[in-house]
């Protein structure tokens, strides 16, 4: 005999997203480091990324401003090493410092915005390929907060650049290439330039956040991103000028 359920008994079925704590901006920024899955659950459920983007871009800008004196000195040093220049190039020498400053400042702000756009588009593509759907805003928010380790790497590099002589600038990296001279240009150097713990950490967070937002498995998302990273790495390794660093970022 089936017992009838009284109409006044409350429905305890959890709502979608129930139990996900509404995290503050600071809790999100630290959460992706210490406890990423709950942080990304909150980010995917409430994809408010503007605060995070402002903080990370502001940190990048501060790093650029911190490094500007050494970047200008390095540019001047490279131009001196280049030897005599034709008149057209010599005219550029007078504005090289200004160009370096403008490029560094714009790159510090615009670079992350474009990178987040690219990674969000790639996650969206993965969603279409696997028949998983979510809002582009959620994927962009995931990309923003997955960038935290890369920003930490930038801070470390910025401090090292500020403390060391300008001529050492090319040797400053958080990748495994730090153990080799930058002038070597060897295949080993280009490969190790891609192995940056902070960059790989950001890639792992991007895969986890993408999996959470798209409600799919981490292994599938990680495999997709890893394949793209390998393709990028192959292009960098084939480049005679070598890799720049930051773990493929």
C-alpha positions as CSV (number, residue, x, y, z in Angstrom):
1,X,0.0,0.0,0.0
2,X,1.4,3.4,-1.0
3,X,1.1,6.1,1.6
4,X,-0.1,9.5,0.4
5,X,2.2,12.4,1.0
6,X,0.5,15.4,2.7
7,X,0.4,18.5,0.6
8,X,1.9,20.6,3.4
9,X,5.2,18.7,3.5
10,X,8.0,20.9,2.2
11,X,9.9,19.8,-0.9
12,X,13.5,19.3,0.2
13,X,14.9,18.7,-3.3
14,X,17.9,21.0,-3.7
15,X,17.7,23.8,-6.2
16,X,20.3,24.0,-8.9
17,X,23.4,25.6,-7.5
18,X,22.1,25.2,-3.9
19,X,24.8,24.8,-1.3
20,X,27.3,26.9,-3.3
21,X,28.6,29.6,-1.1
22,X,28.4,33.2,-2.5
23,X,32.1,34.0,-2.3
24,X,33.6,37.4,-2.1
25,X,36.1,38.6,-4.7
26,X,39.0,38.0,-2.3
27,X,37.6,34.5,-1.5
28,X,37.5,33.7,-5.2
29,X,41.0,35.0,-5.9
30,X,42.4,32.9,-3.0
31,X,40.0,30.0,-3.5
32,X,41.2,29.1,-6.9
33,X,44.6,28.6,-5.3
34,X,43.7,26.7,-2.1
35,X,40.4,25.0,-3.0
36,X,39.7,25.5,-6.7
37,X,36.7,23.3,-7.3
38,X,34.3,25.1,-4.9
39,X,35.6,28.4,-6.1
40,X,34.9,27.5,-9.7
41,X,31.4,26.2,-8.8
42,X,30.7,29.7,-7.4
43,X,32.3,31.4,-10.4
44,X,30.3,29.4,-12.9
45,X,27.1,29.9,-11.0
46,X,27.6,33.6,-10.6
47,X,30.0,34.7,-13.3
48,X,30.9,38.2,-12.1
49,X,34.4,38.6,-13.4
50,X,34.8,42.4,-13.6
51,X,36.2,42.8,-10.1
52,X,38.7,40.0,-10.7
53,X,39.7,41.4,-14.1
54,X,40.3,44.8,-12.6
55,X,42.5,43.4,-9.8
56,X,44.6,41.2,-12.1
57,X,45.1,43.9,-14.7
58,X,46.0,46.4,-11.9
59,X,48.6,44.0,-10.6
60,X,50.0,43.6,-14.1
61,X,50.1,47.3,-14.5
62,X,52.0,47.7,-11.3
63,X,54.5,45.1,-12.4
64,X,55.0,46.9,-15.7
65,X,55.6,50.2,-13.9
66,X,58.0,48.5,-11.5
67,X,60.0,47.1,-14.4
68,X,59.9,50.2,-16.7
69,X,63.3,51.6,-15.6
70,X,65.1,48.3,-16.3
71,X,63.1,47.8,-19.5
72,X,64.3,51.2,-20.8
73,X,67.9,50.4,-19.8
74,X,67.7,47.0,-21.5
75,X,66.4,48.6,-24.7
76,X,69.2,51.2,-24.7
77,X,71.7,48.4,-24.0
78,X,70.5,46.3,-26.9
79,X,70.6,49.3,-29.3
80,X,74.2,50.1,-28.2
81,X,75.2,46.5,-28.8
82,X,73.6,46.7,-32.3
83,X,76.4,49.0,-33.3
84,X,76.1,51.8,-36.0
85,X,72.6,52.3,-37.4
86,X,71.2,53.8,-40.6
87,X,69.7,57.3,-40.2
88,X,66.2,56.0,-40.0
89,X,67.0,53.6,-37.2
90,X,69.1,56.2,-35.4
91,X,66.0,58.5,-35.3
92,X,64.1,55.8,-33.6
93,X,66.7,55.6,-30.9
94,X,65.5,58.9,-29.4
95,X,62.0,57.7,-28.8
96,X,62.9,54.1,-27.9
97,X,62.3,54.7,-24.2
98,X,58.8,56.1,-24.9
99,X,57.9,53.3,-27.2
100,X,59.1,50.8,-24.6
101,X,57.0,52.4,-21.8
102,X,53.8,52.7,-23.9
103,X,54.2,49.1,-25.1
104,X,54.8,47.7,-21.6
105,X,51.8,49.6,-20.1
106,X,49.3,48.7,-22.9
107,X,50.5,45.1,-22.9
108,X,50.0,44.8,-19.2
109,X,46.4,45.8,-19.4
110,X,45.3,44.7,-22.9
111,X,47.3,41.4,-23.0
112,X,45.3,39.6,-20.2
113,X,42.0,40.8,-21.6
114,X,42.8,39.3,-25.0
115,X,44.2,36.2,-23.5
116,X,41.0,35.6,-21.5
117,X,39.0,36.2,-24.6
118,X,41.0,33.6,-26.5
119,X,40.8,30.9,-23.8
120,X,37.1,31.5,-23.3
121,X,36.5,31.1,-27.0
122,X,38.5,27.8,-26.9
123,X,36.5,26.5,-24.0
124,X,33.3,27.5,-25.9
125,X,34.6,25.6,-28.9
126,X,35.2,22.5,-26.7
127,X,31.7,22.8,-25.4
128,X,30.3,22.7,-28.9
129,X,32.5,19.8,-29.8
130,X,31.2,17.8,-26.8
131,X,27.6,19.1,-26.9
132,X,28.0,20.9,-23.6
133,X,26.5,24.4,-23.3
134,X,27.0,27.3,-20.9
135,X,27.1,31.0,-21.2
136,X,30.2,32.7,-22.7
137,X,30.2,35.0,-19.6
138,X,30.8,31.9,-17.4
139,X,33.7,30.7,-19.5
140,X,35.3,34.2,-19.6
141,X,35.0,34.4,-15.8
142,X,36.7,31.0,-15.5
143,X,39.5,32.3,-17.7
144,X,40.0,35.4,-15.6
145,X,40.3,33.6,-12.3
146,X,42.4,30.7,-13.7
147,X,45.0,33.4,-14.5
148,X,45.9,34.0,-10.9
149,X,49.0,31.7,-10.9
150,X,50.3,33.5,-14.0
151,X,49.9,36.8,-12.3
152,X,51.9,35.4,-9.3
153,X,54.7,34.4,-11.8
154,X,54.6,38.0,-13.2
155,X,55.0,39.4,-9.7
156,X,58.1,37.2,-9.0
157,X,59.6,38.1,-12.4
158,X,58.9,41.8,-11.8
159,X,60.7,41.8,-8.4
160,X,63.6,40.0,-9.9
161,X,63.8,42.4,-12.9
162,X,63.8,45.4,-10.5
163,X,66.5,43.9,-8.3
164,X,68.9,42.7,-11.0
165,X,71.0,44.5,-13.6
166,X,69.4,45.3,-17.0
167,X,71.8,43.0,-18.8
168,X,70.3,40.1,-16.9
169,X,66.8,40.7,-18.1
170,X,66.8,37.9,-20.7
171,X,67.8,35.4,-18.0
172,X,64.8,36.2,-15.7
173,X,62.0,33.6,-16.0
174,X,60.0,31.3,-13.8
175,X,60.3,28.4,-16.2
176,X,62.8,25.6,-16.1
177,X,64.9,27.6,-18.6
178,X,66.2,29.6,-15.7
179,X,68.9,27.0,-15.4
180,X,70.3,27.7,-18.9
181,X,71.7,30.9,-20.4
182,X,69.2,32.7,-22.5
183,X,71.8,33.3,-25.2
184,X,72.1,29.5,-25.9
185,X,69.0,29.5,-28.1
186,X,69.2,25.7,-28.0
187,X,66.4,23.2,-28.5
188,X,66.7,22.3,-24.8
189,X,66.3,26.0,-23.8
190,X,63.2,26.4,-26.0
191,X,61.6,23.2,-24.5
192,X,62.3,24.2,-20.9
193,X,61.0,27.7,-21.6
194,X,57.6,26.0,-21.9
195,X,57.8,24.2,-18.6
196,X,56.7,26.9,-16.2
197,X,55.1,25.6,-13.0
198,X,52.9,28.7,-12.7
199,X,51.8,28.6,-16.3
200,X,51.0,24.9,-16.1
201,X,49.1,25.6,-12.9
202,X,47.0,28.2,-14.7
203,X,46.4,25.7,-17.5
204,X,45.2,23.1,-15.0
205,X,42.9,25.6,-13.3
206,X,41.5,26.5,-16.8
207,X,40.7,22.9,-17.5
208,X,39.1,22.4,-14.0
209,X,37.1,25.6,-14.3
210,X,36.0,24.8,-17.8
211,X,34.9,21.3,-16.8
212,X,32.9,22.8,-13.9
213,X,31.2,25.4,-16.0
214,X,30.4,23.0,-18.9
215,X,29.4,20.2,-16.4
216,X,31.8,17.7,-18.0
217,X,34.7,15.7,-16.9
218,X,38.0,17.3,-16.0
219,X,40.0,14.6,-17.9
220,X,38.2,15.5,-21.2
221,X,38.7,19.2,-20.8
222,X,42.3,18.8,-19.7
223,X,43.0,16.6,-22.7
224,X,41.6,19.2,-25.1
225,X,43.6,22.0,-23.5
226,X,46.8,19.9,-23.3
227,X,46.5,19.1,-27.1
228,X,46.3,22.8,-27.8
229,X,49.3,23.5,-25.5
230,X,51.3,20.8,-27.3
231,X,50.5,22.4,-30.7
232,X,51.5,25.8,-29.3
233,X,54.7,24.4,-27.9
234,X,55.6,22.8,-31.2
235,X,55.3,26.2,-32.9
236,X,57.4,27.9,-30.2
237,X,60.1,25.2,-30.4
238,X,60.2,25.5,-34.2
239,X,60.6,29.2,-33.8
240,X,64.3,30.2,-34.2
241,X,63.9,33.1,-31.8
242,X,62.8,30.7,-29.0
243,X,60.1,30.8,-26.4
244,X,59.5,33.8,-24.1
245,X,58.5,31.9,-21.0
246,X,55.5,31.7,-18.6
247,X,54.8,28.0,-19.3
248,X,53.3,28.5,-22.7
249,X,51.3,31.6,-21.7
